[in-house]
Amino acid sequence: MIAGIIPARYASTRFPGKPLADIKGKTMIERVYEQASMSKALSTVVVATDDERIAAHVRSFGGNVVMTAAHHPSGTDRCHEALLQLKGSYRYVMNIQGDEPFIVPAQIDELAAALADGTTEIATQMIAVRSYEELADKGEVKIVLNSRNEALYFSRMTIPFIKGVDEREWHLHHTYYRHVGMYAYRADILEAITRLPVSALEKAESLEQLRWVESGYRIRCVPTTYESHCIDTPEDLERMVRRM
């Protein structure tokens, strides 16, 4: 069984109260919850929060919610505490971003399909880079893969370097992938990775998944064609509402 957990904090530096932001009559967290609940692969969907305002709102629309500690440094840690509170035995946990109100249920099912044989430790998604602008954007995390589509490295820089080719044409000579940030963890692996100390590469790139790679855990990267639409600021929200 797979538990879909949506970490949700009220105290966002760039967008305080983000989960409760209104999007055409529904809050962001309600939209994420509704989309995740349409997945065919998840046995349960629950919001994990440290704020009673968010918890009360989730209960008001009939959603499942668990209260977690305020000190968690990442959604991964919050997911682990939430899992410990859930009834039932879950083989995998899927960390569904609470700031993606337009996530497509089929995208969740796509990632879940990679978990079918039970051997996958951690899985995430990736999408092919289609332009130089995407490749050069340091806000987009690029992935270097082995032959089994497992991550060798994640970086904000463009790697690999292609010798003898203008960098504006690198994406035409090599298939680059950028990270799409949903994660699925096997339950025993989730427990193990929350105990790891912060690593040197993680500090350098500010990417928590590098802590797991450095410690030898395998991250399977699943291709997708679905774009990730994270809302980090009020300006992001305004743009998405205009697109709606």
Residue pairs with C-beta under 8 A, 6 or more apart in sequence:
1 43
1 44
1 88
1 89
1 90
1 91
1 92
2 41
2 42
2 43
2 90
2 91
2 92
2 93
2 94
2 112
2 115
2 184
3 42
3 43
3 44
3 45
3 46
3 83
3 86
3 90
3 92
3 93
3 94
4 36
4 39
4 42
4 44
4 45
4 46
4 94
4 96
4 108
5 45
5 46
5 47
5 48
5 78
5 79
5 82
5 83
5 93
5 94
5 95
5 96
6 29
6 32
6 33
6 36
6 45
6 46
6 47
6 48
6 96
6 97
6 98
7 48
7 49
7 75
7 78
7 79
7 82
7 95
7 97
7 98
8 19
8 29
8 47
8 48
8 49
8 51
8 54
8 98
9 19
9 49
9 50
9 51
9 98
10 16
10 17
10 18
10 19
10 20
10 49
10 50
10 51
10 53
10 54
11 51
12 18
14 232
14 233
15 21
15 231
15 232
15 233
15 234
15 237
18 28
18 98
18 99
18 231
19 27
19 28
19 29
19 49
19 54
19 57
19 98
19 99
20 27
20 28
20 29
20 53
20 54
20 57
21 27
21 28
21 231
21 234
21 237
23 31
23 101
23 237
23 240
23 241
23 244
24 241
24 244
26 34
27 57
28 98
28 99
28 101
28 231
28 237
29 47
29 54
29 57
29 58
29 98
30 57
30 58
30 61
30 63
31 101
31 102
32 96
32 97
32 98
32 99
32 100
32 101
32 103
33 45
33 47
33 58
33 61
33 63
35 101
35 102
35 103
35 104
35 105
36 42
36 45
36 96
36 103
36 105
36 108
37 45
38 105
39 45
39 105
39 108
39 109
39 112
40 105
40 109
41 108
41 109
41 112
41 113
42 94
42 108
42 112
43 88
43 90
44 64
44 86
44 88
44 90
45 63
45 64
45 96
46 63
46 64
46 65
46 66
46 82
46 86
47 54
47 55
47 58
47 63
47 64
47 65
47 66
47 98
48 65
48 66
48 68
48 78
48 79
48 81
48 82
49 55
49 58
49 65
49 66
49 67
49 68
50 67
50 68
50 69
50 70
50 72
50 78
52 67
54 65
55 65
55 67
58 64
58 65
59 65
66 82
66 85
66 86
68 78
68 81
68 82
69 81
72 78
72 81
74 208
75 95
75 97
75 98
76 95
76 183
76 185
76 190
76 193
76 194
76 208
77 194
79 93
79 95
79 185
79 190
80 93
80 190
80 191
80 194
83 90
83 93
83 187
83 190
90 187
91 115
91 118
91 186
91 187
92 112
92 115
92 184
92 185
92 186
92 187
93 184
93 185
93 187
93 190
94 108
94 111
94 112
94 182
94 183
94 184
94 185
95 182
95 183
95 184
95 185
96 103
96 108
96 182
97 103
97 181
97 182
97 228
97 230
99 230
99 231
99 232
100 228
100 229
100 230
100 231
101 231
101 240
102 229
102 240
103 182
103 229
104 226
106 226
107 125
107 182
107 224
107 226
108 182
110 125
110 222
110 224
110 226
111 123
111 124
111 125
111 182
111 184
111 222
111 224
112 184
113 222
114 120
114 123
114 184
114 220
114 222
115 123
115 184
115 186
118 186
120 184
120 186
120 218
120 220
121 185
121 186
121 189
121 217
121 218
121 219
121 220
122 183
122 184
122 185
122 186
122 189
122 193
122 212
122 217
122 218
122 219
122 220
123 183
123 184
123 219
123 220
123 221
123 222
124 151
124 179
124 180
124 181
124 182
124 183
124 184
124 209
124 219
124 220
124 221
124 222
125 179
125 180
125 181
125 182
125 221
125 222
125 223
125 224
125 226
126 143
126 177
126 178
126 179
126 180
126 221
126 222
126 223
126 224
127 177
127 178
127 180
127 223
127 224
127 225
127 226
127 227
127 228
128 175
128 176
128 177
128 223
129 135
129 140
129 142
129 171
129 175
129 176
129 177
129 178
130 171
131 171
132 167
132 168
132 169
132 170
132 171
134 140
134 171
134 178
135 142
135 158
135 170
135 171
135 176
136 158
136 167
138 156
138 157
139 156
140 156
140 178
140 179
141 154
141 155
141 156
141 178
141 179
141 207
142 154
142 155
142 156
142 157
142 158
142 159
142 176
142 177
142 178
142 179
143 151
143 153
143 154
143 177
143 178
143 179
143 221
144 151
144 152
144 153
144 154
144 155
144 159
144 160
145 151
145 152
145 177
145 221
146 152
148 220
149 220
149 221
149 222
149 223
150 218
150 219
150 220
150 221
151 209
151 213
151 219
151 221
152 213
153 159
153 210
153 213
154 179
154 205
154 207
154 209
154 210
154 213
155 205
156 205
156 207
158 167
158 170
158 176
160 174
162 170
162 173
162 174
165 173
170 176
177 221
177 223
180 224
180 226
180 227
180 228
181 228
181 230
182 228
183 209
185 193
189 217
192 217
193 211
193 212
193 215
193 217
196 211
196 212
196 215
197 211
198 211
199 210
199 211
199 214
199 215
200 214
201 207
201 210
201 211
201 213
201 214
202 208
202 210
202 211
202 214
204 210
209 219
212 219
213 219
229 240
230 236
231 237
231 240
